[in-house]
């Protein structure tokens, strides 16, 4: 077995523990999408095209609030801005790959593939570029498969849930759960607290734009906290 193939399967094995978190969130996204009126194919295409759990849930909430398309897009971008930082961190390791490979990596860059890859690349300094690329795709292969399968299962479950049950509460709880799982440092915590606080203060803004302002404020606060941490 080639070294790249070994790296791929090692990445896939390292990703398996994340199924415990990914499966219930993906299923609940499918249920909530069905409750929001999206059909099975619409939900599946949405999940494949966006492939970012937190922004998918945020967009779904705004869609239910009948927010303008620009607000939905801006919120999704704001929630996913952390991917820019992830890209910068991985550039020294994967920046030498061909453009097509880098574009594919950008699509599949999520919290799990980033965290696993960065830890592996730091641990195994002798990995070649092909081995690093193979490891990255190994981490995301099972995650992509289980996310979309669990979403499809959730859609079918959602179609069986009576409307009288009322699952409106589940969406914000799920979103909080997904974002809370990302809190690993003090700046992350600062960003979360500021974002939630500003969003709550501005909850009455039309079309859920308070969430967008809160996200921007949280990112600014997190960046400032990170700067203080580095300088301190």
Residue frames relative to the residue before (quaternion, step in Angstrom):
aa qw qx qy qz dx dy dz
X 1.0000 0.0000 0.0000 0.0000 0.00 0.00 0.00
X 0.4648 -0.6965 0.4729 0.2742 3.59 -0.85 0.99
X 0.6321 -0.5466 0.3891 0.3877 3.56 -1.24 0.46
X 0.6376 0.5241 -0.3351 0.4544 3.61 1.02 -0.71
X 0.6407 0.5122 -0.3237 0.4716 3.58 1.00 -0.79
X 0.6324 0.5214 -0.3292 0.4689 3.58 1.01 -0.80
X 0.6469 0.5183 -0.3170 0.4608 3.59 0.98 -0.84
X 0.6249 0.5444 -0.3332 0.4495 3.58 1.03 -0.80
X 0.7136 0.4460 -0.2632 0.4718 3.58 0.78 -1.00
X 0.5987 0.5400 -0.3651 0.4656 3.59 1.11 -0.57
X 0.6467 0.5118 -0.3129 0.4711 3.58 1.00 -0.81
X 0.6442 0.5191 -0.3206 0.4613 3.57 0.98 -0.82
X 0.6530 0.5113 -0.3123 0.4633 3.58 0.98 -0.82
X 0.6593 0.5127 -0.3079 0.4557 3.58 0.99 -0.81
X 0.6658 0.5249 -0.3040 0.4345 3.60 1.12 -0.59
X 0.5242 0.6941 -0.3971 0.2929 3.59 1.13 -0.55
X 0.6413 0.5344 -0.3620 0.4149 3.68 0.87 -0.71
X 0.6013 0.5794 -0.3625 0.4139 3.60 1.14 -0.50
X 0.4773 0.6793 -0.4403 0.3418 3.60 1.21 -0.27
X 0.5816 0.6079 -0.3680 0.3959 3.58 1.10 -0.72
X 0.7256 0.3905 -0.2229 0.5209 3.58 1.09 -0.72
X 0.6777 0.5361 -0.3002 0.4039 3.57 0.89 -0.96
X 0.6598 0.5477 -0.3255 0.3985 3.59 0.84 -0.95
X 0.7146 0.4307 -0.3021 0.4610 3.67 0.66 -0.89
X 0.6451 0.5157 -0.3363 0.4525 3.61 0.98 -0.73
X 0.6607 0.4984 -0.3101 0.4679 3.59 0.94 -0.85
X 0.6484 0.5115 -0.3205 0.4639 3.58 0.97 -0.80
X 0.6679 0.4911 -0.3067 0.4676 3.56 0.95 -0.85
X 0.5987 0.5396 -0.3640 0.4667 3.59 1.08 -0.64
X 0.6483 0.5138 -0.3176 0.4635 3.58 0.98 -0.80
X 0.6421 0.5192 -0.3167 0.4667 3.57 0.98 -0.85
X 0.7005 0.4731 -0.2718 0.4600 3.58 0.83 -1.00
X 0.6097 0.5407 -0.3537 0.4592 3.59 1.07 -0.64
X 0.6442 0.5095 -0.3118 0.4777 3.54 1.02 -0.82
X 0.6475 0.5151 -0.3079 0.4697 3.56 1.01 -0.85
X 0.6776 0.4943 -0.2850 0.4641 3.59 1.11 -0.69
X 0.6190 -0.5911 0.3311 0.3972 3.57 1.27 -0.04
X 0.4991 0.6409 -0.4439 0.3783 3.60 1.22 0.10
X 0.4298 -0.6953 0.5141 0.2598 3.55 -1.03 0.78
X 0.7170 -0.4523 0.3021 0.4359 3.60 -1.24 0.25
X 0.7003 0.4567 -0.2797 0.4719 3.59 0.84 -0.93
X 0.6224 0.5380 -0.3425 0.4538 3.59 1.03 -0.76
X 0.6620 0.5059 -0.3005 0.4643 3.56 0.95 -0.90
X 0.6784 0.4988 -0.3003 0.4480 3.57 0.89 -0.93
X 0.6547 0.4952 -0.3109 0.4790 3.58 0.97 -0.85
X 0.6096 0.5507 -0.3331 0.4628 3.58 1.05 -0.83
X 0.6958 0.4849 -0.2742 0.4533 3.57 0.85 -1.00
X 0.6705 0.4882 -0.2972 0.4730 3.59 1.00 -0.81
X 0.6857 0.5052 -0.2898 0.4366 3.58 0.91 -0.94
X 0.7444 0.3889 -0.2169 0.4976 3.59 0.92 -0.90
X 0.0308 0.8550 -0.5173 -0.0220 3.59 0.89 -1.01
X 0.6029 0.4813 -0.3909 0.5022 3.56 0.79 1.09
X 0.3808 -0.8031 0.4070 0.2108 3.54 -0.03 1.34
X 0.6943 0.4867 -0.2963 0.4397 3.59 0.77 -1.00
X 0.7014 0.4469 -0.2807 0.4792 3.59 0.86 -0.89
X 0.5826 0.5627 -0.3770 0.4493 3.60 1.12 -0.54
X 0.6796 0.4809 -0.2899 0.4720 3.57 0.92 -0.90
X 0.6367 0.5196 -0.3288 0.4652 3.58 1.01 -0.80
X 0.6639 0.4989 -0.3014 0.4686 3.58 0.94 -0.88
X 0.6357 0.5363 -0.3283 0.4478 3.57 1.01 -0.79
X 0.6363 0.5221 -0.3226 0.4674 3.58 1.01 -0.80
X 0.6783 0.4820 -0.2884 0.4737 3.59 0.93 -0.88
X 0.6067 0.5435 -0.3518 0.4613 3.58 1.08 -0.64
X 0.6477 0.5056 -0.3134 0.4760 3.56 1.02 -0.78
X 0.6809 0.4622 -0.2768 0.4961 3.58 1.15 -0.64
X 0.3975 -0.7418 0.4465 0.3039 3.58 1.36 0.02
X 0.2004 0.7911 -0.5426 0.1989 3.55 0.97 0.90
X 0.5983 -0.5603 0.4228 0.3865 3.61 -1.17 0.50
X 0.6423 -0.5563 0.3710 0.3746 3.56 -1.15 0.65
X 0.6464 0.5331 -0.3285 0.4359 3.59 0.96 -0.84
X 0.6329 0.5204 -0.3294 0.4691 3.58 1.06 -0.74
X 0.6445 0.5200 -0.3183 0.4614 3.58 0.97 -0.85
X 0.6745 0.4917 -0.2931 0.4662 3.57 0.90 -0.93
X 0.6615 0.5121 -0.3095 0.4521 3.58 0.93 -0.90
X 0.6485 0.5134 -0.3183 0.4632 3.58 1.00 -0.79
X 0.6422 0.5235 -0.3205 0.4590 3.57 0.97 -0.84
X 0.6510 0.5065 -0.3074 0.4746 3.56 1.00 -0.84
X 0.6526 0.5262 -0.3162 0.4441 3.58 0.94 -0.90
X 0.6615 0.5068 -0.3067 0.4598 3.57 0.93 -0.90
X 0.7544 0.4065 -0.2039 0.4734 3.59 1.04 -0.77
X 0.3811 0.7540 -0.4756 0.2451 3.61 1.19 0.11
X 0.5501 0.6176 -0.4006 0.3943 3.58 1.17 -0.46
X 0.5490 0.6223 -0.3974 0.3917 3.59 1.19 -0.43
X 0.5662 0.5817 -0.3850 0.4391 3.58 1.18 -0.49
X 0.6616 0.4902 -0.2998 0.4818 3.57 0.99 -0.86
X 0.6144 0.5401 -0.3427 0.4619 3.57 1.05 -0.76
X 0.6542 0.5287 -0.3090 0.4439 3.57 0.95 -0.93
X 0.6413 0.5238 -0.3198 0.4604 3.56 0.97 -0.88
X 0.6738 0.5073 -0.2977 0.4472 3.58 0.95 -0.89
X 0.7284 0.4291 -0.2417 0.4763 3.60 1.05 -0.70
X 0.4701 0.7123 -0.4274 0.2981 3.60 1.22 -0.34
X 0.6538 0.5096 -0.3472 0.4386 3.66 0.86 -0.76
X 0.7133 0.4509 -0.2496 0.4749 3.58 1.15 -0.58
X 0.8197 0.2387 -0.0839 0.5139 3.58 0.93 -0.92
X 0.4465 0.7373 -0.4239 0.2783 3.58 1.27 -0.11
X 0.6602 0.5270 -0.3109 0.4356 3.58 1.17 -0.43
X 0.4859 0.6690 -0.4344 0.3572 3.59 1.27 -0.04
X 0.6266 -0.5355 0.3937 0.4069 3.63 -1.16 0.43
X 0.6809 -0.5226 0.3302 0.3927 3.56 -1.19 0.60
X 0.6614 0.5175 -0.3171 0.4407 3.59 0.87 -0.87
X 0.6459 0.5060 -0.3101 0.4802 3.57 1.03 -0.82
X 0.6613 0.5058 -0.3115 0.4579 3.58 0.93 -0.87
X 0.6360 0.5208 -0.3318 0.4627 3.59 1.01 -0.74
X 0.6511 0.5026 -0.3093 0.4773 3.58 1.03 -0.78
X 0.6202 0.5313 -0.3320 0.4721 3.57 1.04 -0.77
X 0.6313 0.5440 -0.3326 0.4416 3.59 0.97 -0.85
X 0.6507 0.5106 -0.3192 0.4625 3.59 0.98 -0.81
X 0.7613 0.3875 -0.1973 0.4809 3.57 0.90 -0.92
X 0.4611 0.6825 -0.4535 0.3404 3.61 1.23 0.16
X 0.1361 0.7603 -0.6178 0.1472 3.55 -0.52 1.25
X 0.7469 -0.4069 0.2621 0.4559 3.58 -1.27 0.17
X 0.7005 0.4897 -0.2831 0.4352 3.57 0.87 -0.98
X 0.6840 0.4744 -0.3019 0.4646 3.60 0.84 -0.91
X 0.6304 0.5273 -0.3359 0.4601 3.58 1.09 -0.67
X 0.6937 0.4904 -0.2900 0.4406 3.57 0.74 -1.06
X 0.6772 0.4886 -0.2964 0.4634 3.58 0.89 -0.92
X 0.6835 0.5026 -0.2948 0.4396 3.58 0.86 -0.96
X 0.6718 0.4969 -0.3136 0.4510 3.58 0.83 -0.93
X 0.6492 0.5121 -0.3169 0.4646 3.58 0.97 -0.84
X 0.6698 0.4978 -0.2983 0.4632 3.59 0.96 -0.87
X 0.6717 0.5015 -0.3054 0.4517 3.58 0.92 -0.88
X 0.6514 0.4959 -0.3146 0.4804 3.58 1.07 -0.70
X 0.6688 0.5109 -0.2910 0.4550 3.56 1.06 -0.81
X 0.7792 0.2350 -0.1084 0.5708 3.57 1.00 -0.90
X 0.1436 -0.8476 0.5070 0.0624 3.56 0.31 1.27
X 0.6773 0.5273 -0.2938 0.4205 3.58 1.15 -0.48
X 0.4040 0.7259 -0.4759 0.2887 3.60 1.23 0.08
X 0.3912 -0.6966 0.5474 0.2491 3.56 -1.04 0.78
X 0.6845 -0.4761 0.3460 0.4302 3.58 -1.25 0.27
X 0.6607 0.4891 -0.3344 0.4609 3.67 0.82 -0.80
X 0.6480 0.5105 -0.3227 0.4640 3.59 1.03 -0.74
X 0.6429 0.5142 -0.3229 0.4669 3.59 1.01 -0.76
X 0.6439 0.5083 -0.3171 0.4759 3.57 0.97 -0.86
X 0.6582 0.5110 -0.3066 0.4600 3.57 0.93 -0.90
X 0.6424 0.5172 -0.3297 0.4595 3.59 0.95 -0.83
X 0.6402 0.5305 -0.3328 0.4449 3.59 0.89 -0.91
X 0.7045 0.4488 -0.2738 0.4767 3.58 0.81 -0.96
X 0.5861 0.5637 -0.3680 0.4509 3.56 1.18 -0.47
X 0.6554 0.5109 -0.3215 0.4539 3.58 0.99 -0.78
X 0.7512 0.4331 -0.2288 0.4425 3.57 0.89 -0.88
X 0.5288 0.6620 -0.4110 0.3366 3.62 1.12 -0.49
X 0.7323 0.3896 -0.2665 0.4909 3.65 0.68 -0.93
X 0.6075 0.5577 -0.3572 0.4385 3.60 1.08 -0.65
X 0.6511 0.5126 -0.3130 0.4640 3.58 0.94 -0.88
X 0.6681 0.5130 -0.3027 0.4459 3.56 0.89 -0.95
X 0.7257 0.4382 -0.2667 0.4585 3.58 0.73 -1.02
X 0.5947 0.5669 -0.3717 0.4322 3.61 1.07 -0.64
X 0.7277 0.4361 -0.2495 0.4670 3.57 0.81 -0.97
X 0.6248 0.5167 -0.3422 0.4749 3.59 1.05 -0.66
X 0.6784 0.4837 -0.2923 0.4694 3.59 0.89 -0.93
X 0.6017 0.5443 -0.3557 0.4638 3.60 1.09 -0.64
X 0.6576 0.5099 -0.3051 0.4630 3.58 0.93 -0.90
X 0.6360 0.5102 -0.3237 0.4800 3.58 1.02 -0.79
X 0.6515 0.5275 -0.3111 0.4477 3.57 0.98 -0.85
X 0.6111 0.5484 -0.3469 0.4534 3.58 1.04 -0.74
X 0.6777 0.4813 -0.2948 0.4714 3.57 0.89 -0.90
X 0.6278 0.5176 -0.3358 0.4746 3.57 1.05 -0.69
X 0.6551 0.5342 -0.3099 0.4352 3.57 0.98 -0.88
X 0.6390 0.5260 -0.3284 0.4552 3.57 1.05 -0.69
X 0.6884 0.4680 -0.2763 0.4804 3.58 1.22 -0.46
X 0.5716 0.5941 -0.3810 0.4185 3.59 1.29 -0.20
X 0.4313 -0.7029 0.4940 0.2755 3.64 -0.71 0.97
X 0.5583 -0.6223 0.4309 0.3397 3.60 -1.02 0.77
X 0.6010 0.5957 -0.3550 0.3974 3.58 1.14 -0.62
X 0.5554 0.6198 -0.4007 0.3833 3.59 1.20 -0.37
X 0.1852 -0.8301 0.5082 0.1358 3.59 1.07 -0.67
X 0.0425 0.8321 -0.5480 0.0735 3.58 -0.04 1.28
X 0.2491 0.8069 -0.5088 0.1671 3.60 1.16 0.42
X 0.6426 0.5519 -0.3225 0.4225 3.57 1.05 -0.78
X 0.6115 0.6154 -0.3504 0.3529 3.56 1.09 -0.67
X 0.6299 0.5779 -0.3496 0.3835 3.59 1.00 -0.74
X 0.7047 0.4288 -0.3036 0.4768 3.65 0.72 -0.88
X 0.6181 0.5407 -0.3504 0.4504 3.59 1.06 -0.68
X 0.6556 0.5075 -0.3050 0.4686 3.57 0.98 -0.87
X 0.6468 0.5243 -0.3178 0.4535 3.57 0.95 -0.89
X 0.6471 0.5090 -0.3122 0.4741 3.57 0.97 -0.88
X 0.6518 0.5286 -0.3138 0.4441 3.57 0.97 -0.85
X 0.6719 0.4953 -0.2980 0.4630 3.57 0.97 -0.85
X 0.6961 0.4564 -0.2870 0.4741 3.57 0.90 -0.85
X 0.6141 0.5527 -0.3565 0.4362 3.60 1.03 -0.69
X 0.6242 0.5554 -0.3357 0.4350 3.58 1.10 -0.67
X 0.6472 0.5303 -0.3143 0.4486 3.58 1.24 -0.39
X 0.5455 0.6419 -0.3990 0.3623 3.61 1.23 -0.26
X 0.0665 0.8290 -0.5473 0.0938 3.57 -0.34 1.26
X 0.7848 0.2135 -0.1138 0.5705 3.61 1.18 -0.45
X 0.6875 -0.4622 0.3575 0.4311 3.56 -1.33 0.17
X 0.6494 0.5037 -0.3417 0.4558 3.66 0.86 -0.79
X 0.6030 0.5421 -0.3565 0.4642 3.59 1.07 -0.67
X 0.6677 0.5051 -0.2956 0.4602 3.56 0.95 -0.90
X 0.6283 0.5274 -0.3277 0.4688 3.57 1.02 -0.82
X 0.6518 0.5182 -0.3108 0.4583 3.56 0.92 -0.91
X 0.6615 0.5148 -0.3036 0.4531 3.57 0.96 -0.89
X 0.6756 0.5001 -0.2988 0.4519 3.59 0.86 -0.97
X 0.6737 0.4863 -0.2962 0.4710 3.59 0.88 -0.94
X 0.6523 0.5269 -0.3161 0.4439 3.57 0.92 -0.89
X 0.6794 0.4763 -0.2888 0.4777 3.57 0.88 -0.94
X 0.6566 0.5293 -0.3142 0.4358 3.58 0.93 -0.90
X 0.6814 0.4752 -0.2879 0.4765 3.57 0.85 -0.95
X 0.6407 0.5299 -0.3267 0.4494 3.58 0.98 -0.82
X 0.6585 0.5033 -0.3108 0.4652 3.59 0.98 -0.82
X 0.6443 0.5177 -0.3216 0.4620 3.59 1.00 -0.81
X 0.7749 0.3359 -0.1607 0.5108 3.56 1.00 -0.86
X 0.2510 0.8232 -0.4858 0.1524 3.58 1.21 0.40
X 0.6761 0.5190 -0.2960 0.4312 3.60 1.11 -0.61
X 0.4463 0.6873 -0.4706 0.3270 3.61 1.21 -0.07
X 0.5591 -0.6483 0.3956 0.3325 3.61 -0.95 0.79
X 0.8597 0.1688 -0.1358 0.4625 3.52 -1.30 0.64
X 0.6124 -0.5979 0.3513 0.3795 3.56 1.08 0.61
X 0.3262 0.7714 -0.4956 0.2298 3.59 1.18 0.42
X 0.4943 0.6440 -0.4335 0.3912 3.58 1.23 -0.22
X 0.6073 0.5522 -0.3419 0.4576 3.56 1.14 -0.68
X 0.6479 0.5217 -0.3140 0.4576 3.57 1.00 -0.83
X 0.6618 0.4876 -0.3002 0.4839 3.58 0.95 -0.90
X 0.6468 0.5298 -0.3140 0.4498 3.56 0.99 -0.84
X 0.6390 0.5231 -0.3214 0.4635 3.57 1.02 -0.80
X 0.6578 0.5053 -0.3080 0.4660 3.57 0.96 -0.88
X 0.6569 0.5058 -0.3069 0.4675 3.58 0.96 -0.88
X 0.6494 0.5280 -0.3126 0.4492 3.56 0.99 -0.83
X 0.6542 0.5065 -0.3127 0.4665 3.57 0.98 -0.84
X 0.6427 0.5173 -0.3234 0.4634 3.57 1.00 -0.81
X 0.6643 0.5008 -0.3021 0.4655 3.57 0.94 -0.91
X 0.6486 0.5217 -0.3151 0.4558 3.57 1.00 -0.82
X 0.6454 0.5182 -0.3146 0.4646 3.57 1.02 -0.82
X 0.6455 0.5111 -0.3157 0.4716 3.58 1.00 -0.83
X 0.6579 0.5072 -0.3062 0.4649 3.57 0.95 -0.91
X 0.6361 0.5224 -0.3238 0.4664 3.59 1.03 -0.77
X 0.6398 0.5256 -0.3155 0.4635 3.56 1.05 -0.82
X 0.6526 0.5037 -0.3101 0.4734 3.57 0.95 -0.87
X 0.6402 0.5354 -0.3203 0.4482 3.56 1.01 -0.84
X 0.6800 0.4887 -0.2880 0.4647 3.58 0.94 -0.90
X 0.7084 0.4540 -0.2567 0.4755 3.57 1.03 -0.81
X 0.6561 0.5236 -0.3122 0.4448 3.54 1.21 -0.47
